[in-house]
Amino acid sequence: MSFSQRRWVMLTLYCAVSFINGVAFCALDPVDRLAEEYYGVGTSLVSLFAVSFGAMYLPLAPFASWGLGISYHWSMMISWIVTFIGCWLKYLAFTNYTLACIGIFLVASVNAPILAGCSPLAVRWFPRNEWVLCTSIASISNFVGMGASFIASPYLNDMDLINLWHAIFSTIFLVLNVIYSKNDPEFEKSTGLIEGFKKALKNKMIMWIVMCSSSGIAASYTVIAILLVILEPDGLSAKQVGWIGFDMVMMGMLGGLIATYLVANYNAITTPLRIFLVGSILSTILWACIRASFSLSISGAALHGATLIGHLPLGISAAVIEDRTIEESITTNMIFFMANLLCTIYTYPVQYYYEITDSTGLWAIAILVLVSFLPLIFIYRSPVEDKSSVKPSENLLQN
């Protein structure tokens, strides 16, 4: 197999593990009432399944960056093995909540290397003019897995079947990864973990991008994790919420691809990023206004996903190109680290927002998105957009 073919195989394998990770993250969201009955626990303990992904990301993110800096290949191989063990433990636990929780925490423990792996994958396996495309496809694949869960879980409507299909898919893709995954090709090493982290902290623009973009992503994670809780008071069924969630993350994937096209063809990242940030604010407000009708809510969710989730590859690319001497996984991991930390903080307040205010939690999300993105809209400008001597896709990513 040629190198040009191999890189797409590596991207596919990455998308597969990211997909399974996303499936596990929100598998119980559209069927949380079923999960409560199955495990014999309350809503808060069921929500812990999703919260575990943020909780495990926080202490393991530095180790993930260190591992990815040494070997992308082995970081992903270990992630696959741990995911495989966690999925099967979750299935074999059956109604034992404690064992099932251990299984999901195992799956969540490799959340950090999986989410941060999209940038090292692009740099080591793809030419510069395809970095943004690779990052876009790879970073959105996690949301595609979430969308699959939104559709599959309500229709399976059986906890044993839900957990079993996770375990079977993790087995199939683990085998494919063992067969087809290869060691990293030669690549130019960036600064070390500690030095790179210090440089990133000293770069004010990187920190603005990390804080603003991660807070927006945290808001989207929160919506995905507790979507049924947010929309159930408006009389929407579990299956309707499933389709709304699926529609949201699929449009997020489309939005990410559109963002990639704009960057590659118009020699700019600043304007596309601002368009997506403004769109995220407006679409979230719109969705909060029209949420009560299924047909309107699915349209609002589509716009919300296309802009808020769709901005993710732009945010990652903006942070990475701000200082190309910093290891790519460090800035990417900083975004996802803060996103998972903030999601853990946001989840329960948004979950109980309706009970406290008698108003939909989407208004809380709209406030979070507004506060997160407004500063970045005004202060961000790409450091390389004025260099017009090379073709657009190369211009964006050169040093």
SEGUMI-600167 format. One record per residue (C-alpha): residue number from 1; residue in one letter; x, y, z. Coordinates in steps of 0.1 Angstrom, whole numbers, always signed. Each point is the difference from the previous one (the first is absolute). Example, Ala and Ser with C-alpha at 12.3 -4.5 7.8 and 13.67 -1.06 7.14 Angstrom:
2
> num  residuo  u  v  w
> 1  a  +123  -45  +78
> 2  s  +14  +34  -7
END
This chain:
399
> num  residuo  u  v  w
> 1  m  +0  +0  +0
> 2  s  +15  +34  -10
> 3  f  +4  +28  +25
> 4  s  -27  +21  -17
> 5  q  -24  -29  +5
> 6  r  +12  -8  +35
> 7  r  -7  +35  +13
> 8  w  -37  -4  -8
> 9  v  +0  -34  +18
> 10  m  +15  +16  +30
> 11  l  -26  +28  -1
> 12  t  -28  -26  -2
> 13  l  +14  -20  +29
> 14  y  +1  +32  +21
> 15  c  -35  +9  -10
> 16  a  -11  -34  +11
> 17  v  +14  +2  +36
> 18  s  -13  +36  +3
> 19  f  -34  -12  -13
> 20  i  -2  -27  +27
> 21  n  +11  +25  +26
> 22  g  -28  +23  -10
> 23  v  -25  -28  +0
> 24  a  +9  -9  +36
> 25  f  -1  +36  +11
> 26  c  -37  +6  -7
> 27  a  -14  -35  -3
> 28  l  -23  +4  +30
> 29  d  -11  +36  -7
> 30  p  -31  -8  -22
> 31  v  -9  -30  +22
> 32  d  +9  +13  +35
> 33  r  -34  -11  +15
> 34  l  +6  -35  -14
> 35  a  +35  +0  +16
> 36  e  -13  +12  +33
> 37  e  -24  -31  +1
> 38  y  +27  -24  -13
> 39  y  +27  +10  +25
> 40  g  -24  +10  +28
> 41  v  +15  +34  +5
> 42  g  -11  +37  -3
> 43  t  +6  +25  -27
> 44  s  +31  +15  +15
> 45  l  +18  -34  +1
> 46  v  -10  -7  -36
> 47  s  +14  +34  -10
> 48  l  +33  -11  +16
> 49  f  +5  -22  -30
> 50  a  +4  +31  -22
> 51  v  +17  +21  +26
> 52  s  +27  -27  +4
> 53  f  +14  +10  -34
> 54  g  +8  +35  +13
> 55  a  +11  -12  +34
> 56  m  +25  -25  -15
> 57  y  +13  +24  -26
> 58  l  +12  +25  +26
> 59  p  +27  -20  +18
> 60  l  +11  -20  -31
> 61  a  +4  +28  -26
> 62  p  +37  +7  +8
> 63  f  +8  -37  -3
> 64  a  -19  -1  -33
> 65  s  +20  +28  -15
> 66  w  +32  -16  +12
> 67  g  -10  -34  -15
> 68  l  -11  +16  -33
> 69  g  +33  +19  -2
> 70  i  +19  -33  +2
> 71  s  -22  -22  -22
> 72  y  -34  +7  -15
> 73  h  -3  -37  -11
> 74  w  +4  -15  +34
> 75  s  -21  +27  +17
> 76  m  -29  -11  -23
> 77  m  +7  -37  +4
> 78  i  -2  +3  +38
> 79  s  -31  +21  -4
> 80  w  -16  -28  -20
> 81  i  +9  -27  +24
> 82  v  -13  +19  +30
> 83  t  -32  +9  -19
> 84  f  -5  -37  -8
> 85  i  +4  -10  +36
> 86  g  -23  +27  +13
> 87  c  -28  -7  -25
> 88  w  +0  -37  +8
> 89  l  +1  +6  +37
> 90  k  -30  +24  -3
> 91  y  -19  -27  -19
> 92  l  +9  -29  +23
> 93  a  -9  +20  +31
> 94  f  -36  -2  -11
> 95  t  -21  +17  +28
> 96  n  +30  +5  +23
> 97  y  +4  +38  +0
> 98  t  +34  +0  +17
> 99  l  +16  -23  -25
> 100  a  -17  +18  -29
> 101  c  +14  +33  +14
> 102  i  +35  -15  +2
> 103  g  -4  -10  -37
> 104  i  -11  +34  -11
> 105  f  +28  +17  +20
> 106  l  +25  -23  -18
> 107  v  -14  +12  -34
> 108  a  +1  +36  +13
> 109  s  +36  -4  +11
> 110  v  +12  +1  -36
> 111  n  -21  +30  -9
> 112  a  +30  +22  +2
> 113  p  +23  -17  -25
> 114  i  -29  -6  -23
> 115  l  -12  +35  -2
> 116  a  +35  +16  -1
> 117  g  +12  -25  -26
> 118  c  -16  +18  -30
> 119  s  +28  +26  -3
> 120  p  +30  -25  +3
> 121  l  -18  -22  -25
> 122  a  -2  +29  -25
> 123  v  +36  +11  +5
> 124  r  +16  -34  -2
> 125  w  -20  -16  -28
> 126  f  -13  +28  -22
> 127  p  +16  +27  -21
> 128  r  -3  +36  +12
> 129  n  -27  +9  -25
> 130  e  -23  -28  +14
> 131  w  +6  +7  +37
> 132  v  -32  +20  +5
> 133  l  -21  -26  -20
> 134  c  +14  -29  +21
> 135  t  -5  +19  +33
> 136  s  -36  +9  -10
> 137  i  -10  -36  -9
> 138  a  +18  -15  +31
> 139  s  -13  +25  +26
> 140  i  -36  -3  -12
> 141  s  +0  -38  +0
> 142  n  -5  +0  +38
> 143  f  -33  +19  -5
> 144  v  -10  -25  -27
> 145  g  +2  -27  +26
> 146  m  -22  +21  +23
> 147  g  -25  +3  -28
> 148  a  -1  -37  -6
> 149  s  -8  -5  +37
> 150  f  -28  +25  -2
> 151  i  -16  -21  -28
> 152  a  +9  -36  +11
> 153  s  -7  +2  +37
> 154  p  -38  +9  -1
> 155  y  -7  -26  -27
> 156  l  +20  -28  +17
> 157  n  -18  +10  +32
> 158  d  +18  -28  +19
> 159  m  +30  +6  +22
> 160  d  +15  -34  -7
> 161  l  -2  +6  -38
> 162  i  +14  +35  +3
> 163  n  +30  -11  +20
> 164  l  +5  -31  -23
> 165  w  +2  +20  -32
> 166  h  +26  +23  +16
> 167  a  +21  -31  +9
> 168  i  -3  -16  -34
> 169  f  +10  +31  -19
> 170  s  +29  +6  +23
> 171  t  +12  -36  -7
> 172  i  -3  +3  -38
> 173  f  +19  +33  -2
> 174  l  +27  -12  +25
> 175  v  +7  -29  -23
> 176  l  +2  +23  -30
> 177  n  +23  +24  +19
> 178  v  +24  -29  +9
> 179  i  +1  -11  -37
> 180  y  +3  +33  -18
> 181  s  +14  +26  +24
> 182  k  +37  +8  -5
> 183  n  +28  +18  +19
> 184  d  +3  +38  -5
> 185  p  +20  +11  -30
> 186  e  +30  +23  +5
> 187  f  -11  +35  +10
> 188  e  +15  +32  +14
> 189  k  -3  +0  +37
> 190  s  -13  +31  +18
> 191  t  +10  +13  +34
> 192  g  -4  -24  +30
> 193  l  -32  -2  +21
> 194  i  +11  +23  +29
> 195  e  +17  +26  -22
> 196  g  -29  -1  -25
> 197  f  -26  +4  +27
> 198  k  +19  +30  +15
> 199  k  +2  +16  -35
> 200  a  -37  -4  -5
> 201  l  -8  +15  +34
> 202  k  +21  +30  -9
> 203  n  -17  +5  -33
> 204  k  -30  +22  +7
> 205  m  -18  -7  -33
> 206  i  +3  -38  +5
> 207  m  -14  +4  +35
> 208  w  -29  +21  -13
> 209  i  -8  -26  -27
> 210  v  +3  -28  +25
> 211  m  -23  +16  +26
> 212  c  -26  +12  -25
> 213  s  -2  -29  -23
> 214  s  +1  -26  +28
> 215  s  -28  +17  +18
> 216  g  -22  -1  -31
> 217  i  +9  -37  -5
> 218  a  -8  -6  +37
> 219  a  -35  +15  -6
> 220  s  -5  -24  -30
> 221  y  +11  -30  +21
> 222  t  -24  +10  +27
> 223  v  -29  +2  -24
> 224  i  +9  -34  -14
> 225  a  +4  -16  +34
> 226  i  -33  +11  +14
> 227  l  -21  +7  -31
> 228  l  -30  -21  +11
> 229  v  +0  +18  +34
> 230  i  +0  +33  -18
> 231  l  -27  -7  -25
> 232  e  -23  -24  +19
> 233  p  -19  +28  +18
> 234  d  -12  +12  -34
> 235  g  -17  -34  -6
> 236  l  +24  -15  -25
> 237  s  +4  -38  +1
> 238  a  +33  -19  +3
> 239  k  -1  -9  -37
> 240  q  -6  +36  -10
> 241  v  +28  +12  +22
> 242  g  +22  -27  -16
> 243  w  -7  +13  -35
> 244  i  +6  +36  +12
> 245  g  +34  -11  +15
> 246  f  +9  -19  -31
> 247  d  -9  +29  -22
> 248  m  +21  +24  +22
> 249  v  +32  -20  -2
> 250  m  -3  -9  -37
> 251  m  -5  +36  -9
> 252  g  +31  +7  +22
> 253  m  +20  -23  -22
> 254  l  -13  +18  -31
> 255  g  +8  +33  +16
> 256  g  +35  -11  +7
> 257  l  +5  -10  -36
> 258  i  -14  +33  -12
> 259  a  +24  +18  +23
> 260  t  +29  -21  -15
> 261  y  -11  +9  -35
> 262  l  -1  +38  +8
> 263  v  +35  -1  +16
> 264  a  +15  -20  -29
> 265  n  -15  +20  -28
> 266  y  -1  +36  +13
> 267  n  +34  +3  +16
> 268  a  -15  +10  +34
> 269  i  -9  -14  +34
> 270  t  -10  +32  +18
> 271  t  -32  +8  -20
> 272  p  -12  -37  +0
> 273  l  +6  -3  +37
> 274  r  -19  +33  +7
> 275  i  -29  -12  -21
> 276  f  -2  -32  +19
> 277  l  +2  +17  +34
> 278  v  -27  +25  -8
> 279  g  -21  -28  -15
> 280  s  +4  -21  +32
> 281  i  -14  +28  +21
> 282  l  -30  +8  -23
> 283  s  -9  -36  -6
> 284  t  +0  -9  +37
> 285  i  -23  +29  +7
> 286  l  -22  -10  -29
> 287  w  -2  -37  +12
> 288  a  -10  +11  +35
> 289  c  -29  +20  -15
> 290  i  -14  -28  -23
> 291  r  +9  -31  +21
> 292  a  -35  -10  +9
> 293  s  -10  -12  -35
> 294  f  +18  -31  -13
> 295  s  +2  +12  -36
> 296  l  +13  +34  +11
> 297  s  +23  -14  +27
> 298  i  +17  -23  -25
> 299  s  +7  +30  -22
> 300  g  +13  +21  +29
> 301  a  +22  -29  +11
> 302  a  +14  -4  -36
> 303  l  +11  +37  +0
> 304  h  +14  -3  +35
> 305  g  +20  -31  -9
> 306  a  +13  +14  -33
> 307  t  +14  +31  +16
> 308  l  +9  -9  +35
> 309  i  +14  -35  -6
> 310  g  +11  +10  -35
> 311  h  +23  +27  +14
> 312  l  +22  -27  +18
> 313  p  +25  -7  -28
> 314  l  +4  +38  -5
> 315  g  +7  +5  +37
> 316  i  +25  -29  +1
> 317  s  +17  +12  -32
> 318  a  +2  +36  +13
> 319  a  +17  -11  +32
> 320  v  +24  -23  -19
> 321  i  +12  +25  -26
> 322  e  +5  +28  +26
> 323  d  +33  -16  +9
> 324  r  +12  -29  -21
> 325  t  +30  -7  +23
> 326  i  -25  -14  +26
> 327  e  -9  -37  -2
> 328  e  -34  -2  -17
> 329  s  -15  -23  +26
> 330  i  +8  +26  +28
> 331  t  -22  +28  -13
> 332  t  -27  -25  -12
> 333  n  +1  -16  +34
> 334  m  -3  +33  +18
> 335  i  -32  +7  -19
> 336  f  -15  -34  +8
> 337  f  +13  +2  +35
> 338  m  -18  +32  +7
> 339  a  -31  -12  -19
> 340  n  -3  -31  +22
> 341  l  +7  +20  +32
> 342  l  -26  +26  -9
> 343  c  -25  -27  -11
> 344  t  +3  -16  +34
> 345  i  -7  +34  +15
> 346  y  -29  +9  -23
> 347  t  -19  -33  -1
> 348  y  -18  +0  +33
> 349  p  -9  +37  +1
> 350  v  -15  -3  -35
> 351  q  -17  -32  +10
> 352  y  -18  +17  +29
> 353  y  -5  +34  -17
> 354  y  -36  -9  -10
> 355  e  -9  -10  +36
> 356  i  +14  +32  +14
> 357  t  -13  +25  -27
> 358  d  -28  -19  -17
> 359  s  +17  +8  -33
> 360  t  +19  -22  -24
> 361  g  +36  -8  +6
> 362  l  +7  +11  -36
> 363  w  -1  +36  +13
> 364  a  +28  -8  +24
> 365  i  +19  -15  -30
> 366  a  -6  +31  -20
> 367  i  +15  +22  +28
> 368  l  +30  -23  +2
> 369  v  +6  +2  -38
> 370  l  -4  +38  -1
> 371  v  +25  +5  +29
> 372  s  +24  -25  -15
> 373  f  +1  +12  -36
> 374  l  -5  +38  +2
> 375  p  +36  +8  +10
> 376  l  +15  -23  -27
> 377  i  -21  +17  -27
> 378  f  +17  +33  +7
> 379  i  +36  -9  +8
> 380  y  +9  -29  -23
> 381  r  +21  +4  -32
> 382  s  +20  -28  -16
> 383  p  +38  +7  +0
> 384  v  +5  -13  -36
> 385  e  -29  +14  -21
> 386  d  +20  +28  -15
> 387  k  +26  -23  -15
> 388  s  -14  -4  -35
> 389  s  +30  -13  -19
> 390  v  -11  -36  +3
> 391  k  -32  -17  -8
> 392  p  -27  +3  +27
> 393  s  +1  -34  +16
> 394  e  +37  +2  +4
> 395  n  +0  +36  +11
> 396  l  -22  -7  +29
> 397  l  +22  -27  +16
> 398  q  +35  +12  -8
> 399  n  +23  +12  +28
END
